Every structure is written in C-alpha cells, then in structure tokens.
Amino acid sequence: MKNIKRIIDANLNRLAEGLRVLEDFCRFSLEDKEFADKFRNLRHKIRKLPKYFIEERASDTDMYREPEEDNQNYEDVKNLVEANFKRCEEACRVIEEFGKLINGKLVKEIKPVRFSLYQIEKELWEKLNSGYTQ
C-alpha cells in the first residue's frame, strides 16, 4: 500500500506542475486570461485536495532524484504544450487507476479534471492552429 500512496503523491505533483506550465504559457505567451484561468482553476483544485499520501513521500531516495541528461527537447512551443497536456492527462489516469485500490473519493475528484483537460486541449489547439506564432 505504501508504494501505491507514493505513486499517487508523485502523480498529484506531476499534474499540478504540468498545469502550471500550461497556465504560464497561456498567461505570458498567449496573454489569454480565459485559458490561463482554466488551468489556474484546475491547479488550485488539485492543490486544495487533502495531502492524502504526503507522509509516504520519499524524494530523498527516489531513483530519479539525481539529474540525468534531459532527453526532452522541444521543437517549438506547441511541442511543449502538447507534452504538458499529455503529462497532465497521464497523471490523472495514474491517480484514477491506483486510487481505485485505496481511495474512491480521490478518483471522483480527479476524473472530472481529466475530462476538463481533454476539452481544454481541444479548444487550445483550435486557438493555436488559427494563427498563433511564437
């Protein structure tokens, strides 16, 4: 059970971090308050969740703690946006799946976030494909 709690904790952090990247892109690059607020609201929702499993966190011994060469290079800002959407959506799915084993309430809180992300992703891509330039 301890390892499952660590998985959920790590993915809650991953989700919030990815949302922050998307929020800042919309805020500073697009200067689009509507989209920035969508990500901000989701991020705040995640950060307001009880710290279900923080006591199981083991950042000091995590096998990926030591930096390795970053293999993630983005061709452009659209690749960065796409990668962070996927990061968030995948984190939601991991939380949902492992949450089913120990915390049904968490699953009910995260599933709507994942579906919101799918819709926001579609809307943002429509905006980006209608003439956005870096």
N, C-alpha and C positions, 0 to 999 in steps of 0.2 A: 504494500500500500504506500509506503514511503516514497518509492520511486515514481509511482503514479502521481502523487502530490507534487513531486519535483517537476514532472513533465508539465503538469497544468500550470504551475507557477511560472515556469520558463516561457510557456506559450502566452500567458497573460501579459508578460512583459514584452515579448516579441510583438504581440498585437498592438499594444499601446505605442511602442516605438515606431512601428510602421505607420500607424495612424498619424503620428506627429510629423513624420516625413511628408506624408501626403497633405496634411494641413498646411505645413510651411510652404510647400510648393504652390498650393492654391493661394495662400496669403501673399507671398512675396514675389512669386514669378508670374502667376496669373492675375494677381491683385483682384481676386474674386471672393468677396466676403461670403456669398451664399455657399460656395463649395467649401471654403475654409471652415465655416461654421458647422457644416455637416460632419466633417472629420473631427472637429473640436468637440462637438456634442457626443460623438461615439467614444472618443478618447476619454472624456470626462466620465461617461457612463462606465467604462472599463475601470478607470481609476477609483471610482466610488464603490466598486464591488468590495465586499469584505476581503481582507487578505487571507483567503481560505487556507493557503498552504505555505505562507512565507516561512513558517517555522522549519520547513523541510528544505529550504534553500541551502545550497552548498556551493556557492560561487567560488569559494576559495579552493575547492578541489575539483571543479568541473574540468573535464578533459579538454575542453575547447577554450579554457581561460587564457592560455598563452597565445598571443597573436601568431597566426601563421600568415603566409603570404596571401593577400586578398586576391582571390581569383575573379571577383566580381567587378568587371569594368563595364561601364555603360557606354553605348554608342552615342546616346543623346538623352535628353531629359525624359523623353517618352519611355525609353527603356527603364529608367529609374522609377518612373511612376508605375509602370507595369510590374516591375519586380516587387515594389512595395504593396501593391494590391494583392499579388499572389501570396506574399509573406503574411499579410493580414488574414486573407481567406483561409490559407492553410492552417494558421494558428487557431482560428475559430474552429475548424474541423477537428483538430487535435484535441482542443479543450472539450468539444462536444463528445467525442468518442471516449476519451478517458474519463470524462465527467460522468458518463453513464454508469461507470463502475462504482463511483463513490459519492456523487453529488448531483442529483437530478435537478435541483434548483439552479445550479450553475448552468446546466445545459439549456434550461428555459431562458436564461438571461443572455446567453451567447448566440443561440441560433438566430434570433432576430437581427443581431449585429451582422452576422454573415450574410443574410439576405439583403440587408441595407447596403452592404458593401457591393454586392452584385449589381444593385440598381444604380448606385452612385458611380460605379465603374463605367457602366453603360453611358450614363449621362456625361461623365467627364470625357470619355473617348469621343463622344459626339462633338463636344466643345473643342477638343484638341484637334480633331480631324477637320474642323471647319475653318482652319486658317491660323492656328497657333504656330508661332515661330519663336525660337529661343531668344 
